[in-house]
């Protein structure tokens, strides 16, 4: 019976080592993915939106505010 518990102990030690390695690998994968997303986010902020390019943007709905239209929200009472 003792040999069974020793075998079970080795299995548990192996499984904890496996999960530690798997968790470490997963952490590195997530770290690399987050670094890529952060780099892309910085690229979008600097290249796409940088250099006062937002001043050239004209909103297609500017001046059209249907949610505040008095014809839609008139007081009844």
C-alpha positions in Angstrom: 0.0 0.0 0.0 2.9 2.3 0.7 4.1 2.0 -2.9 0.7 3.1 -4.1 0.9 6.3 -2.1 4.5 6.9 -3.2 3.4 6.5 -6.8 0.4 8.9 -6.2 2.8 11.4 -4.6 5.0 11.3 -7.7 2.0 11.8 -10.0 0.9 14.8 -8.0 4.4 16.3 -8.0 4.6 15.8 -11.8 1.1 17.3 -12.3 2.0 20.4 -10.2 5.2 20.8 -12.2 3.2 20.4 -15.4 0.7 23.1 -14.4 3.4 25.4 -13.3 5.1 25.1 -16.7 1.8 25.5 -18.5 0.9 28.6 -16.4 4.3 30.1 -17.0 4.0 29.5 -20.7 0.5 31.0 -20.8 1.7 34.1 -18.9 4.4 34.6 -21.5 2.0 34.2 -24.4 -0.5 36.7 -22.8 2.4 39.1 -22.1 3.5 39.0 -25.7 -0.1 39.5 -26.9 -0.6 42.5 -24.6 2.7 44.0 -25.7 1.6 43.7 -29.3 -1.8 45.3 -28.5 -0.1 48.1 -26.6 2.3 48.8 -29.5 -0.6 48.8 -31.9 -2.6 51.2 -29.6 0.4 53.6 -29.5 0.7 53.4 -33.3 -2.9 54.3 -33.7 -2.6 57.2 -31.3 0.6 58.6 -32.7 0.3 57.9 -36.5 -3.4 57.9 -37.1 -4.6 60.5 -34.6 -1.4 62.5 -34.0 -0.3 65.7 -35.6 -3.6 67.6 -35.1 -5.3 65.3 -37.7 -8.4 65.5 -35.5 -9.0 69.1 -36.6 -9.7 67.9 -40.1 -12.4 65.6 -38.9 -16.0 66.7 -39.5 -18.8 64.9 -37.8 -21.7 63.9 -40.1 -24.1 64.4 -37.2 -22.9 67.7 -35.9 -25.8 70.0 -35.3 -28.3 67.2 -35.7 -29.3 66.1 -32.2 -32.5 64.0 -32.5 -32.4 63.1 -28.9 -32.9 66.7 -27.9 -35.4 67.6 -30.6 -38.2 69.5 -28.9 -40.7 67.9 -31.4 -39.8 64.5 -30.0 -39.7 65.5 -26.3 -42.4 68.0 -25.8 -44.1 68.4 -22.5 -47.6 67.0 -22.4 -49.7 68.1 -19.5 
